[in-house]
Amino acid sequence: MNVTELSVMTLWGATTLYAIAMFAYAIRLARVADEKVAAKAAVAVPVGAGAPADAPLVAEAPAASSPVKRSAKAAGIARATTLVGAMLHAVGLAARGIDAGHVPWSNMYEYTISGSFFAVAAFLIIQRRRDIAFLGAGVTGMATIALGLALTVLYKDVDTLPPALQSYWLVIHVSIATIVTGILTVSFVTSALQLMRDSRATGRRWAGARFRWLEAVPSAAKLEALSFRMNAVGFVLWTFTVMAGAIWAEHAWGRYWGWDPKEVWSFVIWVLYAAYLHARTTQGWAGRRSAWLAIAGYVALIMNFTVVNLFFQGLHTYAGS
């Protein structure tokens, strides 16, 4: 087995494990929601056997049941498969870098496998500090889709770097961009859950019985606070991405800014997240409006990676598949 085959095989292994983790996290959400609903519906019984009729009533605690056990088992499977999947993912990235002879983010295929890795890594790092298992299904689901598309649609054999990429700025500029993509992906999942949780709390019809699993998700306010922290970190790093890109452009093309489509969209992303932070901190744009603005920023990020790379002509054509 050569290095190329090792990279592809381990990335397919990571894809499979992420898919298993996605289903395990989804099952956990459903079971935890069932437990919470059952706890709310616990029957009130008198305290003590033979208590008088006017004795105070208390909620009868539900006994440990198979749903509780299945919830714990699903959580264990989800954590294990996500961790092992991330390890295989890292091996696949390293093997691709060794095979290419440079850091693995010089084209859309390499950027996709790198960005999806950083999304899972960001999830696992945050998970060590606080319980965010409710984000697991969304994060591993997006990683599964990203890796699947990368390996089947965007795959590109190792090739010589074009002159513009033969610079140490490839490590500085693009590495920050991939890390930001991972962080903002987790934030996007959080904002989407925030909107869904808020819809259920406000009694919107579509978020009814079919979305009972939302009972296992924290309140919309807690989700918004978590998303804000990640977006703030992402915005700072994206600022460095744009600055490093401008410096690299001066080294490669003799100008800091030339209104190339990629540069324009990078600036649009920066403006959207700056508007999000400004509106939420100074204008009181909390709740659904801030979530939609954060999602708009992430959509612009994805468009910059897909639509701009594939359909716009510019100096960044090397980013295509």
Helices and strands as residue ranges (DSSP letters): H 3-40, E 44-46, E 57-59, H 66-100, H 108-129, G 133-135, H 136-152, G 163-165, H 169-169, I 170-174, H 175-201, G 205-207, G 209-216, H 220-253, H 261-282, H 288-305, H 307-311, G 317-319
